């Protein structure tokens, strides 16, 4: 008989150790004899709910850690990176996770993720239909925040109501400015004409205190930070803007072409904590979540399920998310220790790869007994981590080195902006 503990191990580390996961492979990890068909019948609504509860339990288990210590991150309790990723699923699931249809897939699944970079924790994982826009989930974001947390998000999550709610919780945000948003000078209340503001002199940076929006949704004063990009990037942006306008049978606006010279950010982080010349460097942390999604797809294979059984897909996803949470906690523990003692970093990508190589064997040991599996992991961990250290490169700084030194190489005189 398949016990809940065995099923949990099978759907977490068992799947993690197989690329791609298969019923035959999972059956082979079990002590008891079980056919592929018998295992397939275990994928029920109850089984999916069991794994979902396990996922929520592990997400809510918090460990006391100091977190990554760099000068730029020190003022914040947590630094949350928010983003989404989607993939096609079996057309049989279009009523569960509808896709765009037409030339696109009829069924598409999206995951919303909040990742605490400072603590290395996955703190929120939720699946939705691929057709659900990111800003519909934005309203849930403030509830995840504690006082003095910082959230980094892209324009897909931009919503004035959300920015106000974040500030009401004494938390902070850093996001790209949404072109078309009404902007007023905070000091005078006058409408800010962005194209004129940006055209005032050949400077690399500009900043002004503003209020966004009008009426009840207008925000308290926050910082509009404008950073000039390199001529090469500006030309690329103008080509895209002109091509898009031409497809719509119109001419690109002069103001829009002017904005191509700049990257615009909105934040309520005080300048004492976040100097103007470090805004872009801090925002670049957001791309760390792309590395997380890369591991989800390349290692965990979240997008390779071909079954049309909704309950099996949910079981597979919840099991993979639990495995991901465990990997990130190992990474956090190892990365913080290595950074504090040697000023080095542990590569998340390498750690995923090395753990995947050992995951199936670890699953088999855990199915024998938890204590035997734990002892096996402890023996394997130290030699494994030796092969996961990031190699320093003289040509460029790592993310943590940049944040510790409070230097944005893209604004340095030797390299210029980009």
C-alpha positions in Angstrom: 0.0 0.0 0.0 1.3 3.4 -0.9 1.7 5.5 2.3 1.3 9.3 2.3 5.0 9.7 3.3 6.1 7.6 0.4 3.9 9.5 -2.0 5.3 12.8 -0.8 8.9 11.6 -1.3 8.1 10.2 -4.7 6.5 13.4 -6.0 9.2 15.7 -4.6 12.7 14.2 -4.7 11.6 11.2 -6.9 10.4 13.6 -9.7 13.4 15.8 -9.1 15.8 13.0 -9.9 14.2 12.0 -13.2 14.5 14.0 -16.4 11.8 13.9 -17.5 9.7 12.3 -14.7 7.8 9.1 -15.7 5.4 6.7 -14.0 7.8 3.8 -14.6 10.7 5.7 -13.0 8.6 6.6 -10.0 7.3 3.0 -9.6 11.0 1.9 -9.6 11.7 4.0 -6.5 9.1 2.4 -4.3 9.9 -0.5 -2.0 6.4 -2.0 -2.5 5.6 -3.5 -5.9 3.1 -1.3 -7.8 2.2 -1.1 -11.4 2.2 2.1 -13.4 -1.6 1.9 -13.7 -2.0 1.5 -9.9 0.2 4.6 -9.4 -1.7 6.5 -12.0 -5.0 5.8 -10.1 -3.5 7.5 -7.0 -3.6 10.9 -8.7 -6.9 12.1 -7.3 -8.3 15.4 -6.0 -7.4 14.2 -2.5 -3.8 13.5 -3.4 -3.5 16.9 -5.0 -5.0 18.6 -1.9 -2.6 16.6 0.3 0.5 17.9 -1.6 -0.9 21.4 -1.7 -1.2 21.4 2.1 2.4 20.1 2.3 3.5 22.9 0.1 1.7 25.6 2.2 3.1 24.1 5.4 6.7 24.3 4.1 6.2 27.8 2.8 5.0 28.9 6.2 7.8 27.4 8.1 10.3 30.2 8.7 13.9 29.9 9.8 15.8 32.6 11.7 18.5 33.7 9.4 20.5 37.0 9.1 20.0 37.0 5.4 22.4 38.2 2.7 24.4 41.1 4.3 25.3 43.9 1.9 25.3 47.6 2.4 22.6 48.3 -0.1 20.2 45.6 1.3 20.8 46.2 5.0 17.9 48.6 5.6 15.3 46.2 4.3 13.7 43.3 6.2 13.1 41.3 3.0 13.7 42.0 -0.7 10.8 40.4 -2.7 11.2 39.8 -6.4 7.8 39.3 -8.0 7.2 37.8 -11.5 5.3 35.1 -13.4 6.1 32.4 -16.0 3.7 30.4 -18.2 3.8 27.2 -20.3 1.3 25.2 -22.5 -0.4 22.2 -21.0 -2.6 19.5 -22.6 -5.6 20.9 -24.6 -7.7 18.6 -22.5 -7.2 21.1 -19.6 -8.5 24.2 -21.4 -11.4 24.5 -19.0 -9.0 24.4 -16.0 -6.3 26.6 -17.4 -7.6 28.3 -20.6 -5.1 29.7 -23.0 -5.4 32.4 -25.6 -6.6 30.1 -28.3 -6.3 31.0 -32.0 -2.7 30.6 -33.1 -1.7 30.2 -29.4 -2.3 27.2 -27.2 -5.9 26.4 -26.1 -4.6 25.6 -22.6 -1.9 27.5 -20.7 -0.8 27.4 -17.1 0.9 30.4 -15.3 2.7 30.5 -12.0 2.9 33.6 -9.9 6.1 33.7 -7.7 7.4 35.9 -4.9 11.0 35.2 -4.1 12.8 36.8 -1.2 16.3 37.4 -2.5 17.8 38.5 0.8 16.6 35.3 2.7 16.7 33.1 -0.4 13.1 31.9 0.3 10.3 31.1 -2.1 7.4 32.7 -0.2 4.5 32.5 -2.6 3.7 30.1 -5.4 0.3 30.1 -7.1 -1.0 28.7 -10.4 -3.5 30.5 -12.6 -4.7 30.3 -16.1 -2.3 31.8 -18.7 -4.9 34.3 -19.7 -5.0 36.0 -16.3 -3.0 39.3 -16.5 -0.3 39.9 -13.9 -1.9 43.1 -12.6 -5.0 41.1 -11.5 -2.7 39.3 -9.0 -1.1 42.6 -7.9 -3.9 43.3 -5.4 -2.7 40.3 -3.4 0.9 41.5 -3.2 0.6 44.0 -0.2 -0.7 41.2 2.0 2.6 39.4 1.6 4.6 42.4 2.9 5.9 43.2 6.4 7.1 46.6 7.6 10.3 47.7 5.8 10.1 45.0 3.1 11.1 46.0 -0.4 9.3 44.6 -3.5 10.8 44.8 -7.0 8.3 44.3 -9.8 8.0 45.0 -13.5 5.4 47.1 -15.4 3.0 44.2 -15.6 2.3 44.6 -11.9 2.0 48.4 -12.0 -1.1 49.6 -10.3 -1.6 52.8 -8.3 -3.9 51.1 -5.8 -1.2 48.6 -5.1 1.6 51.2 -4.7 -0.6 53.0 -2.2 -1.3 49.8 -0.3 2.4 49.0 -0.1 3.2 52.4 1.4 0.3 52.0 3.8 2.1 48.9 5.2 5.3 51.0 5.7 6.9 48.9 3.0 8.8 49.9 -0.1 8.7 49.4 -3.9 10.9 49.9 -6.9 9.4 49.5 -10.3 9.6 50.8 -13.9 7.4 53.8 -14.6 4.3 53.1 -16.6 4.2 55.5 -19.5 0.9 57.3 -19.7 0.5 57.6 -15.9 -0.5 61.2 -14.8 2.5 62.8 -13.0 2.4 65.9 -10.7 5.3 67.7 -9.1 4.9 66.8 -5.4 6.0 70.3 -4.2 3.7 72.4 -6.4 1.0 70.1 -7.7 1.7 71.2 -11.3 1.4 68.6 -14.1 4.9 67.3 -15.1 5.5 67.2 -18.8 8.0 64.3 -19.0 9.3 65.0 -22.4 10.3 68.6 -21.5 11.7 67.5 -18.1 13.9 64.9 -19.8 15.1 67.3 -22.5 16.6 69.7 -19.9 20.3 69.4 -20.6 22.7 66.6 -21.6 22.8 64.8 -18.2 23.0 61.1 -17.4 20.5 61.2 -14.5 17.5 63.2 -13.3 15.3 62.9 -10.3 12.2 64.6 -8.9 9.6 64.1 -6.2 6.2 63.4 -7.8 2.7 62.2 -7.1 1.2 59.6 -9.5 -2.4 59.6 -10.6 -5.3 61.8 -9.7 -8.2 61.8 -7.2 -8.6 59.2 -4.5 -5.9 56.9 -6.1 -3.2 59.5 -6.2 -0.1 58.4 -4.4 1.9 60.1 -1.7 5.2 61.7 -2.8 7.6 59.3 -4.3 10.8 59.5 -6.4 10.8 59.5 -10.2 14.4 58.5 -11.2 15.4 58.9 -14.8 18.6 57.2 -16.1 19.9 57.8 -19.6 20.7 54.7 -21.6 23.5 54.2 -24.1 23.0 55.5 -27.7 23.0 51.9 -29.0 20.1 50.9 -26.7 18.3 54.1 -27.5 18.5 53.4 -31.2 17.2 49.8 -30.7 14.3 51.1 -28.7 13.4 53.7 -31.4 13.5 51.1 -34.1 11.0 49.0 -32.1 8.8 52.0 -31.4 8.7 53.1 -35.1 8.1 49.5 -36.3 5.2 49.1 -33.9 3.7 52.5 -34.9 4.1 51.6 -38.6 2.2 48.3 -38.1 -0.7 50.3 -36.7 -0.6 52.8 -39.6 0.6 55.8 -37.7 3.7 57.8 -36.9 5.5 57.4 -33.6 5.1 60.4 -31.3 8.0 62.7 -30.7 7.6 62.4 -26.9 7.7 58.6 -27.1 10.9 58.7 -29.1 12.4 61.1 -26.5 11.7 58.6 -23.7 13.7 56.0 -25.6 16.8 57.7 -24.3 15.9 57.0 -20.8 14.9 54.3 -18.3 12.4 55.6 -15.8 11.9 54.2 -12.3 9.4 54.9 -9.5 10.3 54.2 -5.8 9.4 55.3 -2.3 12.8 54.2 -0.9 14.5 57.3 0.7 17.6 58.5 -1.0 19.6 57.9 2.1 19.0 54.2 1.6 19.0 54.1 -2.1 21.2 56.7 -3.9 20.1 57.7 -7.4 23.2 56.1 -9.0 22.3 52.7 -7.4 18.6 52.5 -8.5 19.4 50.6 -11.6 21.8 48.3 -9.9 19.2 47.4 -7.2 16.4 46.9 -9.8 18.7 44.5 -11.7 18.2 42.1 -8.8 14.8 41.4 -10.4 16.5 39.3 -13.0 17.5 36.8 -10.3 13.9 35.5 -10.5 14.5 34.6 -14.1 17.2 32.3 -12.9 14.7 30.7 -10.6 12.3 30.2 -13.6 15.2 28.8 -15.6 15.7 26.0 -13.0 12.0 25.4 -12.8 11.9 24.6 -16.5 15.4 23.2 -17.3 15.8 21.1 -14.1 12.3 20.5 -12.6 10.7 20.3 -16.1 7.5 22.0 -14.9 6.5 22.6 -18.5 6.9 19.0 -19.7 3.8 17.3 -18.3 1.8 15.8 -21.2 -1.1 14.3 -19.2 -4.7 15.6 -19.5 -5.4 14.5 -15.9 -5.8 17.7 -13.9 -5.1 16.0 -10.6 -1.9 14.4 -11.8 -0.7 17.8 -13.2 -1.4 19.4 -9.9 0.3 16.6 -8.0 3.4 17.0 -10.2 3.5 20.8 -9.8 3.0 20.8 -6.0 5.7 18.1 -5.7 8.1 20.1 -7.8 7.5 23.3 -5.9 8.2 21.5 -2.6 11.5 20.3 -4.1 12.3 23.8 -5.2 11.6 25.2 -1.7 14.0 22.7 -0.3 16.7 23.4 -2.8 16.5 27.2 -2.2 16.8 26.7 1.6 19.9 24.6 1.1 21.2 27.3 -1.2 20.5 30.1 1.3 22.2 28.3 4.1 25.3 27.5 2.0 25.4 30.9 0.2 25.2 32.9 3.3 27.9 30.9 5.0 30.2 31.1 2.0 29.7 34.8 1.5 30.3 35.7 5.2 33.4 33.5 5.5 35.1 33.7 2.1 33.3 36.5 0.1 32.3 33.9 -2.4 28.9 32.8 -3.7 27.2 29.4 -4.4 25.7 29.1 -7.9 22.0 28.3 -7.7 22.1 26.7 -11.2 25.0 24.4 -10.2 23.3 23.5 -7.0 20.2 22.5 -8.8 22.2 20.3 -11.2 24.3 18.6 -8.5 21.3 17.9 -6.3 19.3 16.5 -9.3 22.2 14.1 -9.9 21.7 12.7 -6.4 18.0 13.3 -5.9 16.7 9.8 -7.0 19.2 8.0 -4.8 18.2 10.3 -1.9 14.5 9.6 -2.5 15.2 5.8 -2.3 17.1 6.3 1.0 14.3 8.4 2.4 11.7 5.8 1.5 13.6 3.3 3.5 13.6 5.7 6.5 13.8 9.4 7.1 16.9 9.1 9.3 18.7 7.1 6.7 17.9 9.7 4.0 18.9 12.6 6.3 22.3 10.9 7.0 22.8 10.3 3.3 22.1 14.0 2.5 24.6 15.2 5.2 27.3 13.0 3.8 26.7 14.2 0.2 26.3 17.9 0.9 29.8 19.1 1.7 31.6 17.5 -1.3 28.6 18.6 -3.5 28.9 22.2 -2.5 32.6 22.3 -3.4 31.6 22.0 -7.0 29.0 24.8 -6.8 31.1 27.8 -5.9 30.9 30.7 -8.4 34.2 31.6 -10.0 35.2 35.2 -9.7 35.7 37.2 -12.9 37.9 40.2 -13.1 36.0 41.5 -16.1 32.7 42.0 -14.2 31.3 42.1 -10.7 28.9 39.6 -9.3 25.5 40.9 -8.1 26.5 40.7 -4.4 29.9 42.4 -5.1 28.1 45.2 -6.9 25.6 45.7 -4.0 28.3 45.5 -1.4 30.5 48.1 -3.1 27.4 50.3 -4.0 28.7 50.7 -7.5 26.7 50.5 -10.7 29.2 49.6 -13.5 26.8 51.0 -16.1 27.2 54.5 -14.6 30.9 54.3 -14.1 33.0 56.9 -16.1 35.0 54.1 -17.8 32.1 52.2 -19.2 29.4 54.9 -19.4 25.7 54.2 -19.2 24.0 51.3 -21.0 
